[in-house]
Amino acid sequence: MPQHTPAPRLCRDCDGHASAMVTTGTRNRDGSRTLIRAVCPACQGTGHRIPAARLVRAGK
């Protein structure tokens, strides 16, 4: 029988695309564009979400 793999837990804010390169509008001396890397603040650039801790009621 085929085994089913669980679906990856992607970050819901960036949908798995954790970082992007953004141009600043200026150019370097060699003519290439100056880029900065922007990362998703929710997952810190991993693209995956961290499962929430399970809450346990004390005393039960």
Protein Blocks (a to p, Z undefined) as FASTA:
>chain_A
ZZddddddddfklnopabccddehiacfkopacddddddfklnonopacdddddddehZZ
